[in-house]
Amino acid sequence: MQALHTAATGMAAQELNVQVISNNIANLRTTGFKKQTAAFQDLIYEHVRRVGAQASDQGTILPVGVDIGGGVKTVGTPRSMTQGTLSQTGNDLDLAISGEGFFKILMPDGTYQYTRDGTFQMDNQGRVVTAQGNPVQPTITIPNNASGISVSEQGQVSVTLPGSSTSSIVGQIGVTRFINKAGLQPVGSNQFTETPSSGPPQDGTANGEGYGKITQGSLEQANVDVVSEMSDLIAAQRAYEMNAKVISAADQMMQSTTALFR
């Protein structure tokens, strides 16, 4: 019976939907996390009677057809790149981007990755790096005798050196944007890589035209709405249960049909 296979596709789709929702909830407190949603499409139809076909020798046309659907398929898990709430931390190297853009990170293999997670620190060389020790681009080195680290909205990093009453600029943190930021490939550790879908990276200056500003002493929180996720989770669970009931009903109908012909 086709209903068994159709309902099975529905159960598989909702299982994936629950997995996506659970990942969103699990990353509720992950800095710079961007939530995902599951997108579905119906499968190919069996056209028992095609709409618009000739219905009689007199040339009458069928106003409606008989189309038997084959179920549902997952077409993607698009990521919402909306702005998350900024949370103040007071740490000098905690940075958040308000608006468009990503921090550019140099990886050990010479490639670049991009992140909204501005939880930066200094390594043993004084470089501004991520939690994994990868330097922020362009590379910025803080002198070991410096104090009073300041980062402007444009990403300009200044420090105060011994014997000086004025601050000195030691570098500029860049911001990178993409034409289609939802097309970036997530690779874990709060980072993304470019893809043909995202378009090439466009490096620029924070708070410039088309680029967000940098806020020092703050971090961007995940853009996950707990109430919305819980509502979606309940809806997915109900849809899964209904598909399971369809399978149970189809099985009982098959058993009844089999008994009639014994």
Accessible surface in RSA format (square Angstrom, percent):
REM  Atomic radii and reference values for relative SASA: ProtOr
REM  Chains: A
REM  Algorithm: Lee & Richards
REM  Probe-radius: 1.40
REM  Slices: 20
REM RES _ NUM      All-atoms   Total-Side   Main-Chain    Non-polar    All polar
REM                ABS   REL    ABS   REL    ABS   REL    ABS   REL    ABS   REL
RES MET A   1    93.66  48.5  48.69  32.2  44.98 107.1  57.81  49.1  35.86  47.5
RES GLN A   2    91.48  51.2  81.63  59.7   9.85  23.4  36.80  78.3  54.68  41.5
RES ALA A   3    36.55  33.6  29.21  45.1   7.34  16.7  34.21  48.2   2.34   6.2
RES LEU A   4    44.90  25.0  42.80  30.6   2.10   5.3  43.11  30.3   1.79   4.8
RES HIS A   5   120.87  66.1 118.33  82.2   2.54   6.5  71.53  73.7  49.33  57.4
RES THR A   6    42.47  30.2  40.56  41.1   1.92   4.6  38.65  51.9   3.83   5.8
RES ALA A   7     2.61   2.4   0.40   0.6   2.20   5.0   2.45   3.4   0.16   0.4
RES ALA A   8    46.28  42.6  40.75  62.9   5.53  12.6  41.83  58.9   4.45  11.8
RES THR A   9    36.88  26.2  31.14  31.6   5.74  13.7  35.38  47.5   1.51   2.3
RES GLY A  10     7.39   9.1   0.00   N/A   7.39   9.1   7.39  20.3   0.00   0.0
RES MET A  11    38.23  19.8  37.95  25.1   0.28   0.7  34.65  29.5   3.58   4.7
RES ALA A  12    59.97  55.1  50.23  77.5   9.74  22.2  53.24  75.0   6.73  17.8
RES ALA A  13     5.16   4.7   1.96   3.0   3.20   7.3   4.52   6.4   0.64   1.7
RES GLN A  14    28.74  16.1  28.74  21.0   0.00   0.0   0.11   0.2  28.64  21.7
RES GLU A  15   114.64  65.8 110.52  83.6   4.12   9.8  36.83  71.2  77.81  63.5
RES LEU A  16    65.18  36.3  60.06  43.0   5.12  12.9  64.76  45.5   0.41   1.1
RES ASN A  17    26.88  18.5  26.88  26.0   0.00   0.0   0.00   0.0  26.88  26.0
RES VAL A  18    50.34  33.1  50.34  45.6   0.00   0.0  50.34  43.7   0.00   0.0
RES GLN A  19   115.53  64.6 113.01  82.6   2.53   6.0  42.20  89.8  73.33  55.6
RES VAL A  20    13.03   8.6  10.56   9.6   2.46   5.9  12.90  11.2   0.12   0.3
RES ILE A  21     6.57   3.7   6.57   4.9   0.00   0.0   6.57   4.7   0.00   0.0
RES SER A  22    48.52  41.0  42.12  56.2   6.39  14.7  37.95  80.8  10.57  14.8
RES ASN A  23    52.18  36.0  48.49  46.9   3.68   8.9  11.36  27.3  40.82  39.5
RES ASN A  24     1.17   0.8   1.17   1.1   0.00   0.0   0.00   0.0   1.17   1.1
RES ILE A  25    54.62  31.1  48.53  36.2   6.09  14.7  48.97  35.3   5.65  15.3
RES ALA A  26    84.58  77.8  43.80  67.6  40.78  92.8  55.33  77.9  29.25  77.5
RES ASN A  27    32.78  22.6  32.69  31.6   0.08   0.2   0.25   0.6  32.53  31.4
RES LEU A  28    58.65  32.7  53.70  38.4   4.95  12.4  53.70  37.7   4.95  13.3
RES ARG A  29   193.19  81.1 171.41  87.4  21.78  51.9  66.93  91.5 126.26  76.5
RES THR A  30    34.51  24.5  28.39  28.8   6.13  14.6  19.47  26.1  15.05  22.7
RES THR A  31    23.92  17.0  21.31  21.6   2.62   6.2   2.69   3.6  21.23  32.1
RES GLY A  32     5.35   6.6   0.00   N/A   5.35   6.6   0.40   1.1   4.95  11.1
RES PHE A  33    23.42  11.7  18.26  11.3   5.16  13.4  23.42  14.2   0.00   0.0
RES LYS A  34     3.04   1.5   2.48   1.5   0.55   1.3   2.08   1.9   0.95   1.0
RES LYS A  35    44.18  21.6  44.18  27.1   0.00   0.0  12.71  11.4  31.47  33.5
RES GLN A  36    30.54  17.1  29.13  21.3   1.42   3.4   0.14   0.3  30.41  23.1
RES THR A  37    70.07  49.8  67.00  67.9   3.07   7.3  55.03  73.9  15.04  22.7
RES ALA A  38    20.20  18.6   0.00   0.0  20.20  45.9   0.00   0.0  20.20  53.5
RES ALA A  39    33.87  31.1  28.15  43.4   5.72  13.0  33.87  47.7   0.00   0.0
RES PHE A  40    63.32  31.7  34.46  21.3  28.85  75.1  34.59  21.0  28.72  82.2
RES GLN A  41    96.76  54.1  89.43  65.4   7.34  17.5  27.43  58.4  69.33  52.6
RES ASP A  42    86.23  60.4  70.74  70.4  15.50  36.6  23.91  56.3  62.33  62.2
RES LEU A  43    50.28  28.0  46.62  33.4   3.66   9.2  48.51  34.1   1.77   4.8
RES ILE A  44   157.19  89.5 139.73 104.1  17.46  42.1 148.57 107.0   8.62  23.4
RES TYR A  45    87.76  41.0  76.01  43.2  11.75  30.6  49.73  37.4  38.03  46.9
RES GLU A  46   110.53  63.5 102.34  77.4   8.19  19.5  43.81  84.7  66.73  54.5
RES HIS A  47    81.78  44.7  56.17  39.0  25.60  65.5  34.56  35.6  47.22  54.9
RES VAL A  48    85.66  56.4  55.76  50.5  29.90  72.1  62.00  53.9  23.66  64.2
RES ARG A  49   121.24  50.9 115.75  59.0   5.49  13.1  40.63  55.5  80.61  48.9
RES ARG A  50   149.94  63.0 145.20  74.0   4.73  11.3  51.73  70.7  98.21  59.5
RES VAL A  51    92.75  61.0  75.41  68.3  17.33  41.8  75.41  65.5  17.33  47.0
RES GLY A  52    41.65  51.4   0.00   N/A  41.65  51.4  22.95  63.0  18.71  41.9
RES ALA A  53    40.28  37.0  30.08  46.4  10.20  23.2  39.80  56.0   0.48   1.3
RES GLN A  54   118.59  66.3  88.15  64.4  30.44  72.5  24.00  51.1  94.59  71.7
RES ALA A  55    53.43  49.1  17.03  26.3  36.41  82.8  23.54  33.2  29.89  79.2
RES SER A  56    39.11  33.1  26.04  34.7  13.08  30.1  37.48  79.8   1.63   2.3
RES ASP A  57   140.89  98.7 109.40 108.9  31.49  74.5  28.28  66.6 112.61 112.3
RES GLN A  58   154.40  86.3 117.09  85.6  37.31  88.8  62.89 133.9  91.51  69.4
RES GLY A  59    37.49  46.2   0.00   N/A  37.49  46.2  20.65  56.7  16.84  37.7
RES THR A  60    75.78  53.9  68.90  69.8   6.88  16.4  71.52  96.1   4.26   6.4
RES ILE A  61    99.80  56.8  80.58  60.0  19.22  46.3  80.58  58.0  19.22  52.2
RES LEU A  62    22.57  12.6  20.98  15.0   1.59   4.0  21.08  14.8   1.49   4.0
RES PRO A  63   114.74  83.6  86.17  78.6  28.57 103.8  97.28  80.3  17.46 108.5
RES VAL A  64   110.48  72.7 104.68  94.8   5.80  14.0 106.35  92.4   4.13  11.2
RES GLY A  65    25.06  30.9   0.00   N/A  25.06  30.9   0.66   1.8  24.40  54.6
RES VAL A  66    59.70  39.3  56.34  51.0   3.35   8.1  59.70  51.9   0.00   0.0
RES ASP A  67    65.06  45.6  40.23  40.0  24.83  58.7  10.45  24.6  54.61  54.5
RES ILE A  68    76.59  43.6  73.10  54.5   3.48   8.4  74.45  53.6   2.14   5.8
RES GLY A  69    26.88  33.1   0.00   N/A  26.88  33.1  13.23  36.3  13.65  30.6
RES GLY A  70    17.72  21.8   0.00   N/A  17.72  21.8  12.76  35.0   4.96  11.1
RES GLY A  71    16.83  20.8   0.00   N/A  16.83  20.8   9.06  24.9   7.77  17.4
RES VAL A  72    39.78  26.2  34.25  31.0   5.53  13.3  34.25  29.8   5.53  15.0
RES LYS A  73    93.78  45.8  88.14  54.1   5.64  13.4  39.53  35.6  54.25  57.8
RES THR A  74    51.90  36.9  24.17  24.5  27.73  66.1  18.21  24.5  33.69  50.9
RES VAL A  75    71.29  46.9  32.07  29.0  39.22  94.5  39.96  34.7  31.33  85.0
RES GLY A  76    27.08  33.4   0.00   N/A  27.08  33.4  26.56  72.9   0.52   1.2
RES THR A  77    50.54  35.9  37.17  37.7  13.36  31.9  15.68  21.1  34.86  52.7
RES PRO A  78    69.80  50.9  56.01  51.1  13.79  50.1  68.36  56.4   1.44   8.9
RES ARG A  79    30.41  12.8  22.12  11.3   8.28  19.7   7.19   9.8  23.22  14.1
RES SER A  80    31.11  26.3  21.40  28.6   9.71  22.4  23.59  50.2   7.52  10.5
RES MET A  81    21.78  11.3   6.64   4.4  15.14  36.0   6.99   5.9  14.78  19.6
RES THR A  82    83.30  59.2  75.56  76.6   7.74  18.4  75.12 100.9   8.18  12.4
RES GLN A  83    83.31  46.6  54.98  40.2  28.33  67.4  54.38 115.7  28.93  21.9
RES GLY A  84     4.34   5.4   0.00   N/A   4.34   5.4   2.51   6.9   1.83   4.1
RES THR A  85   105.48  75.0  94.41  95.7  11.08  26.4  64.76  87.0  40.72  61.6
RES LEU A  86    59.90  33.4  36.59  26.2  23.30  58.6  36.71  25.8  23.19  62.4
RES SER A  87    43.30  36.6  38.29  51.1   5.01  11.5  13.54  28.8  29.76  41.7
RES GLN A  88   163.81  91.6 136.10  99.5  27.71  66.0  39.20  83.4 124.61  94.5
RES THR A  89    57.71  41.0  22.36  22.7  35.35  84.3  32.30  43.4  25.42  38.4
RES GLY A  90    64.12  79.1   0.00   N/A  64.12  79.1  37.53 103.0  26.59  59.6
RES ASN A  91    86.57  59.7  82.35  79.6   4.22  10.2  18.14  43.6  68.43  66.1
RES ASP A  92    72.22  50.6  65.22  64.9   7.00  16.6   9.64  22.7  62.58  62.4
RES LEU A  93    17.44   9.7  15.64  11.2   1.80   4.5  15.64  11.0   1.80   4.8
RES ASP A  94     7.52   5.3   7.52   7.5   0.00   0.0   0.00   0.0   7.52   7.5
RES LEU A  95     0.11   0.1   0.00   0.0   0.11   0.3   0.00   0.0   0.11   0.3
RES ALA A  96     0.00   0.0   0.00   0.0   0.00   0.0   0.00   0.0   0.00   0.0
RES ILE A  97     0.37   0.2   0.28   0.2   0.09   0.2   0.28   0.2   0.09   0.3
RES SER A  98    31.40  26.5  23.03  30.7   8.38  19.3  20.76  44.2  10.65  14.9
RES GLY A  99    38.02  46.9   0.00   N/A  38.02  46.9  31.52  86.5   6.49  14.5
RES GLU A 100    61.64  35.4  59.25  44.8   2.39   5.7  26.57  51.4  35.07  28.6
RES GLY A 101     1.77   2.2   0.00   N/A   1.77   2.2   0.00   0.0   1.77   4.0
RES PHE A 102     4.11   2.1   4.11   2.5   0.00   0.0   4.11   2.5   0.00   0.0
RES PHE A 103     0.00   0.0   0.00   0.0   0.00   0.0   0.00   0.0   0.00   0.0
RES LYS A 104    32.33  15.8  32.33  19.8   0.00   0.0   8.95   8.1  23.39  24.9
RES ILE A 105     0.00   0.0   0.00   0.0   0.00   0.0   0.00   0.0   0.00   0.0
RES LEU A 106    52.19  29.1  51.51  36.9   0.67   1.7  51.51  36.2   0.67   1.8
RES MET A 107    31.74  16.4  28.06  18.6   3.68   8.8  28.55  24.3   3.19   4.2
RES PRO A 108   122.34  89.2  77.64  70.8  44.70 162.5  91.01  75.1  31.33 194.7
RES ASP A 109   111.63  78.2  73.68  73.3  37.96  89.8  50.54 118.9  61.09  60.9
RES GLY A 110    47.58  58.7   0.00   N/A  47.58  58.7  28.80  79.0  18.78  42.1
RES THR A 111    72.34  51.4  67.25  68.2   5.09  12.1  66.62  89.5   5.72   8.6
RES TYR A 112    90.70  42.3  79.42  45.2  11.28  29.4  40.91  30.7  49.80  61.4
RES GLN A 113    28.70  16.0  28.70  21.0   0.00   0.0   0.41   0.9  28.29  21.5
RES TYR A 114     2.90   1.4   2.90   1.6   0.00   0.0   0.57   0.4   2.33   2.9
RES THR A 115     2.39   1.7   2.39   2.4   0.00   0.0   2.04   2.7   0.36   0.5
RES ARG A 116    13.67   5.7  12.42   6.3   1.25   3.0   3.88   5.3   9.79   5.9
RES ASP A 117    27.26  19.1  24.08  24.0   3.18   7.5   3.90   9.2  23.36  23.3
RES GLY A 118     0.06   0.1   0.00   N/A   0.06   0.1   0.00   0.0   0.06   0.1
RES THR A 119    43.75  31.1  40.89  41.5   2.86   6.8  38.07  51.1   5.68   8.6
RES PHE A 120     5.99   3.0   0.48   0.3   5.50  14.3   0.48   0.3   5.50  15.8
RES GLN A 121    95.85  53.6  92.60  67.7   3.25   7.7  28.38  60.4  67.47  51.2
RES MET A 122    90.98  47.1  63.41  42.0  27.57  65.6  61.64  52.4  29.34  38.9
RES ASP A 123    36.13  25.3  18.18  18.1  17.95  42.5  26.17  61.6   9.97   9.9
RES ASN A 124   150.46 103.8 102.58  99.1  47.88 115.3  48.98 117.9 101.48  98.1
RES GLN A 125   115.65  64.7  93.79  68.5  21.86  52.0  37.95  80.8  77.70  58.9
RES GLY A 126    11.36  14.0   0.00   N/A  11.36  14.0   9.36  25.7   2.00   4.5
RES ARG A 127    62.43  26.2  62.43  31.8   0.00   0.0   9.81  13.4  52.62  31.9
RES VAL A 128     0.52   0.3   0.39   0.4   0.12   0.3   0.39   0.3   0.12   0.3
RES VAL A 129     6.08   4.0   6.08   5.5   0.00   0.0   6.08   5.3   0.00   0.0
RES THR A 130     9.98   7.1   8.12   8.2   1.86   4.4   8.15  11.0   1.83   2.8
RES ALA A 131    72.91  67.0  38.46  59.4  34.45  78.4  39.52  55.7  33.40  88.5
RES GLN A 132   105.77  59.1  71.28  52.1  34.49  82.1  46.45  98.9  59.32  45.0
RES GLY A 133    35.03  43.2   0.00   N/A  35.03  43.2  21.62  59.3  13.41  30.0
RES ASN A 134    14.39   9.9  14.35  13.9   0.04   0.1   0.04   0.1  14.35  13.9
RES PRO A 135    13.37   9.7  13.37  12.2   0.00   0.0  13.37  11.0   0.00   0.0
RES VAL A 136     0.25   0.2   0.21   0.2   0.04   0.1   0.21   0.2   0.04   0.1
RES GLN A 137    24.97  14.0  24.14  17.6   0.83   2.0   5.54  11.8  19.43  14.7
RES PRO A 138    75.75  55.2  72.35  66.0   3.40  12.4  75.75  62.5   0.00   0.0
RES THR A 139    69.00  49.1  42.25  42.8  26.75  63.8  30.59  41.1  38.41  58.1
RES ILE A 140     1.32   0.8   0.61   0.5   0.71   1.7   1.12   0.8   0.20   0.6
RES THR A 141    69.06  49.1  59.05  59.9  10.02  23.9  43.19  58.0  25.87  39.1
RES ILE A 142     5.45   3.1   2.20   1.6   3.25   7.8   2.20   1.6   3.25   8.8
RES PRO A 143    45.72  33.3  33.27  30.3  12.45  45.3  42.89  35.4   2.83  17.6
RES ASN A 144   156.43 107.9 112.40 108.6  44.03 106.0  47.70 114.8 108.73 105.1
RES ASN A 145    85.74  59.1  68.06  65.8  17.68  42.6  32.08  77.2  53.65  51.9
RES ALA A 146    23.98  22.0   0.00   0.0  23.98  54.6   0.03   0.0  23.95  63.4
RES SER A 147    67.03  56.6  60.67  81.0   6.36  14.6  46.17  98.3  20.85  29.2
RES GLY A 148    55.05  67.9   0.00   N/A  55.05  67.9  36.61 100.5  18.44  41.3
RES ILE A 149    24.63  14.0  16.16  12.0   8.47  20.4  16.16  11.6   8.47  23.0
RES SER A 150    55.37  46.8  54.92  73.3   0.45   1.0  24.18  51.5  31.19  43.7
RES VAL A 151     9.57   6.3   0.17   0.2   9.40  22.6   0.17   0.1   9.40  25.5
RES SER A 152    40.07  33.9  29.75  39.7  10.31  23.8  38.76  82.5   1.30   1.8
RES GLU A 153    78.43  45.0  75.33  57.0   3.10   7.4  24.87  48.1  53.56  43.7
RES GLN A 154    76.69  42.9  76.69  56.0   0.00   0.0  33.46  71.2  43.23  32.8
RES GLY A 155     0.00   0.0   0.00   N/A   0.00   0.0   0.00   0.0   0.00   0.0
RES GLN A 156    69.29  38.7  67.93  49.6   1.37   3.3   2.83   6.0  66.46  50.4
RES VAL A 157     0.77   0.5   0.77   0.7   0.00   0.0   0.77   0.7   0.00   0.0
RES SER A 158    16.65  14.1  16.61  22.2   0.04   0.1   5.39  11.5  11.25  15.8
RES VAL A 159     0.05   0.0   0.00   0.0   0.05   0.1   0.05   0.0   0.00   0.0
RES THR A 160    46.39  33.0  45.83  46.5   0.57   1.3  27.99  37.6  18.40  27.8
RES LEU A 161    56.06  31.2  54.51  39.0   1.55   3.9  54.92  38.6   1.14   3.1
RES PRO A 162    89.36  65.1  55.83  50.9  33.54 121.9  68.46  56.5  20.90 129.9
RES GLY A 163    94.53 116.6   0.00   N/A  94.53 116.6  45.56 125.0  48.98 109.7
RES SER A 164    44.80  37.9  27.32  36.5  17.47  40.3  24.70  52.6  20.09  28.2
RES SER A 165   119.36 100.9  74.76  99.8  44.60 102.7  55.22 117.6  64.14  89.9
RES THR A 166    94.19  67.0  89.26  90.5   4.93  11.7  70.97  95.3  23.21  35.1
RES SER A 167    73.00  61.7  47.35  63.2  25.66  59.1  17.51  37.3  55.49  77.7
RES SER A 168    39.08  33.0  33.73  45.0   5.34  12.3  21.57  45.9  17.51  24.5
RES ILE A 169   107.21  61.0  77.76  57.9  29.44  71.0  77.76  56.0  29.44  79.9
RES VAL A 170    41.86  27.5  13.48  12.2  28.38  68.4  22.20  19.3  19.66  53.3
RES GLY A 171    19.35  23.9   0.00   N/A  19.35  23.9  18.80  51.6   0.55   1.2
RES GLN A 172    61.41  34.3  57.63  42.1   3.79   9.0  42.76  91.0  18.66  14.2
RES ILE A 173     0.49   0.3   0.49   0.4   0.00   0.0   0.49   0.4   0.00   0.0
RES GLY A 174    13.85  17.1   0.00   N/A  13.85  17.1  13.85  38.0   0.00   0.0
RES VAL A 175     0.70   0.5   0.00   0.0   0.70   1.7   0.00   0.0   0.70   1.9
RES THR A 176     1.75   1.2   1.75   1.8   0.00   0.0   0.00   0.0   1.75   2.6
RES ARG A 177    66.04  27.7  65.60  33.4   0.45   1.1   4.75   6.5  61.29  37.1
RES PHE A 178     5.56   2.8   0.00   0.0   5.56  14.5   0.02   0.0   5.54  15.9
RES ILE A 179   135.44  77.1 102.64  76.5  32.80  79.1 108.79  78.3  26.64  72.3
RES ASN A 180    58.02  40.0  54.80  53.0   3.22   7.8  20.13  48.4  37.89  36.6
RES LYS A 181    55.44  27.0  54.49  33.4   0.95   2.3  36.98  33.3  18.45  19.7
RES ALA A 182    51.38  47.2  33.61  51.9  17.78  40.4  33.89  47.7  17.49  46.3
RES GLY A 183    14.58  18.0   0.00   N/A  14.58  18.0   9.40  25.8   5.18  11.6
RES LEU A 184     9.75   5.4   0.00   0.0   9.75  24.5   0.00   0.0   9.75  26.2
RES GLN A 185    92.17  51.5  91.14  66.6   1.03   2.5  22.00  46.8  70.18  53.2
RES PRO A 186    55.29  40.3  43.58  39.7  11.71  42.6  43.66  36.0  11.63  72.3
RES VAL A 187    71.64  47.1  32.91  29.8  38.73  93.3  43.09  37.4  28.55  77.4
RES GLY A 188    43.54  53.7   0.00   N/A  43.54  53.7  37.09 101.8   6.46  14.5
RES SER A 189    71.94  60.8  38.03  50.7  33.92  78.1  22.50  47.9  49.44  69.3
RES ASN A 190    45.98  31.7  27.60  26.7  18.38  44.3  15.74  37.9  30.24  29.2
RES GLN A 191     7.99   4.5   5.74   4.2   2.25   5.4   0.46   1.0   7.52   5.7
RES PHE A 192    11.16   5.6  11.16   6.9   0.00   0.0  11.16   6.8   0.00   0.0
RES THR A 193    33.48  23.8  33.48  33.9   0.00   0.0  25.87  34.7   7.61  11.5
RES GLU A 194    83.01  47.7  69.25  52.4  13.76  32.8  23.18  44.8  59.83  48.8
RES THR A 195    30.82  21.9  23.10  23.4   7.73  18.4  28.52  38.3   2.31   3.5
RES PRO A 196   144.28 105.2 109.15  99.5  35.13 127.7 121.98 100.7  22.30 138.6
RES SER A 197    73.07  61.7  49.68  66.3  23.39  53.9  41.07  87.5  32.00  44.8
RES SER A 198     0.24   0.2   0.00   0.0   0.24   0.6   0.13   0.3   0.11   0.2
RES GLY A 199    14.71  18.1   0.00   N/A  14.71  18.1  14.67  40.3   0.04   0.1
RES PRO A 200    86.70  63.2  84.63  77.1   2.07   7.5  85.89  70.9   0.81   5.1
RES PRO A 201    42.40  30.9  24.14  22.0  18.26  66.4  24.14  19.9  18.26 113.5
RES GLN A 202    68.93  38.5  63.59  46.5   5.34  12.7  27.80  59.2  41.13  31.2
RES ASP A 203    89.23  62.5  59.17  58.9  30.06  71.1  33.11  77.9  56.12  56.0
RES GLY A 204    25.01  30.8   0.00   N/A  25.01  30.8  17.52  48.1   7.49  16.8
RES THR A 205    71.54  50.9  66.21  67.1   5.33  12.7  32.79  44.0  38.75  58.6
RES ALA A 206     0.52   0.5   0.00   0.0   0.52   1.2   0.00   0.0   0.52   1.4
RES ASN A 207    67.23  46.4  42.49  41.1  24.74  59.6   1.04   2.5  66.19  64.0
RES GLY A 208    32.33  39.9   0.00   N/A  32.33  39.9  26.73  73.3   5.61  12.6
RES GLU A 209   173.72  99.7 143.21 108.3  30.52  72.7  66.61 128.8 107.11  87.5
RES GLY A 210    34.80  42.9   0.00   N/A  34.80  42.9  25.38  69.7   9.42  21.1
RES TYR A 211    41.46  19.4  27.68  15.8  13.78  35.9  19.91  15.0  21.56  26.6
RES GLY A 212     5.48   6.8   0.00   N/A   5.48   6.8   5.48  15.0   0.00   0.0
RES LYS A 213    80.66  39.4  78.98  48.5   1.68   4.0  31.76  28.6  48.90  52.1
RES ILE A 214     1.42   0.8   0.00   0.0   1.42   3.4   0.00   0.0   1.42   3.9
RES THR A 215    40.04  28.5  36.90  37.4   3.14   7.5  35.25  47.4   4.79   7.2
RES GLN A 216    54.51  30.5  32.61  23.8  21.90  52.1  14.44  30.7  40.07  30.4
RES GLY A 217    10.22  12.6   0.00   N/A  10.22  12.6   7.81  21.4   2.40   5.4
RES SER A 218     4.87   4.1   4.87   6.5   0.00   0.0   0.02   0.0   4.85   6.8
RES LEU A 219    18.95  10.6  18.95  13.6   0.00   0.0  18.95  13.3   0.00   0.0
RES GLU A 220     0.24   0.1   0.10   0.1   0.15   0.3   0.00   0.0   0.24   0.2
RES GLN A 221    35.03  19.6  35.03  25.6   0.00   0.0  19.87  42.3  15.16  11.5
RES ALA A 222    12.60  11.6   0.00   0.0  12.60  28.7   0.00   0.0  12.60  33.4
RES ASN A 223    20.31  14.0   4.07   3.9  16.24  39.1  12.87  31.0   7.44   7.2
RES VAL A 224    16.36  10.8   0.40   0.4  15.96  38.5   1.13   1.0  15.23  41.3
RES ASP A 225    74.64  52.3  68.29  68.0   6.35  15.0  26.18  61.6  48.46  48.3
RES VAL A 226    65.92  43.4  63.10  57.1   2.82   6.8  63.24  54.9   2.68   7.3
RES VAL A 227   118.68  78.1 114.70 103.8   3.98   9.6 117.50 102.1   1.18   3.2
RES SER A 228    40.11  33.9  33.65  44.9   6.46  14.9  19.43  41.4  20.69  29.0
RES GLU A 229     4.57   2.6   4.57   3.5   0.00   0.0   0.00   0.0   4.57   3.7
RES MET A 230    84.56  43.8  84.56  56.0   0.00   0.0  72.65  61.8  11.91  15.8
RES SER A 231    65.61  55.4  57.65  76.9   7.97  18.3  25.58  54.5  40.03  56.1
RES ASP A 232    63.51  44.5  60.40  60.1   3.11   7.4  10.62  25.0  52.89  52.7
RES LEU A 233    48.44  27.0  48.44  34.7   0.00   0.0  48.44  34.0   0.00   0.0
RES ILE A 234    89.56  51.0  89.44  66.6   0.11   0.3  89.56  64.5   0.00   0.0
RES ALA A 235    61.70  56.7  50.14  77.4  11.56  26.3  57.00  80.3   4.70  12.5
RES ALA A 236     2.45   2.3   0.00   0.0   2.45   5.6   2.04   2.9   0.41   1.1
RES GLN A 237    87.01  48.7  84.92  62.1   2.09   5.0  21.33  45.4  65.68  49.8
RES ARG A 238   122.73  51.5 122.31  62.4   0.42   1.0  43.70  59.7  79.03  47.9
RES ALA A 239    23.11  21.3  22.39  34.6   0.72   1.6  23.05  32.5   0.07   0.2
RES TYR A 240    81.63  38.1  81.63  46.4   0.00   0.0  47.58  35.8  34.05  42.0
RES GLU A 241    68.49  39.3  66.11  50.0   2.38   5.7  30.17  58.4  38.32  31.3
RES MET A 242   116.00  60.1 114.16  75.6   1.84   4.4  74.47  63.3  41.54  55.0
RES ASN A 243    32.70  22.6  32.07  31.0   0.64   1.5   1.09   2.6  31.61  30.6
RES ALA A 244    37.80  34.8  31.02  47.9   6.78  15.4  32.46  45.7   5.34  14.2
RES LYS A 245   145.56  71.0 140.78  86.4   4.78  11.4  85.74  77.2  59.83  63.7
RES VAL A 246    68.33  45.0  65.21  59.0   3.11   7.5  67.92  59.0   0.41   1.1
RES ILE A 247    49.74  28.3  49.74  37.1   0.00   0.0  49.74  35.8   0.00   0.0
RES SER A 248    55.03  46.5  48.24  64.4   6.79  15.6  31.81  67.7  23.22  32.5
RES ALA A 249    49.62  45.6  45.00  69.4   4.63  10.5  48.69  68.6   0.94   2.5
RES ALA A 250     3.01   2.8   1.84   2.8   1.17   2.7   2.59   3.6   0.42   1.1
RES ASP A 251    60.52  42.4  60.52  60.2   0.00   0.0  10.19  24.0  50.33  50.2
RES GLN A 252   110.12  61.6 108.22  79.1   1.90   4.5  33.01  70.3  77.11  58.5
RES MET A 253   113.10  58.6 108.87  72.1   4.22  10.1  90.62  77.0  22.48  29.8
RES MET A 254    72.13  37.4  68.98  45.6   3.16   7.5  70.85  60.2   1.28   1.7
RES GLN A 255   110.08  61.6 100.61  73.5   9.47  22.5  40.33  85.8  69.75  52.9
RES SER A 256    67.88  57.4  59.79  79.8   8.08  18.6  36.05  76.8  31.83  44.6
RES THR A 257    68.71  48.9  68.38  69.3   0.33   0.8  46.31  62.2  22.40  33.9
RES THR A 258    70.74  50.3  64.20  65.1   6.54  15.6  45.84  61.6  24.90  37.6
RES ALA A 259    57.47  52.8  43.18  66.6  14.30  32.5  43.51  61.3  13.97  37.0
RES LEU A 260   147.72  82.3 117.28  83.9  30.45  76.5 120.76  84.8  26.96  72.5
RES PHE A 261   171.06  85.6 136.91  84.8  34.15  88.9 142.45  86.4  28.61  81.9
RES ARG A 262   225.67  94.8 156.56  79.8  69.10 164.5  89.55 122.4 136.12  82.5
END  Absolute sums over single chains surface
CHAIN  1 A    14463.5      11318.0       3145.5       8203.5       6260.1
END  Absolute sums over all chains
TOTAL         14463.5      11318.0       3145.5       8203.5       6260.1
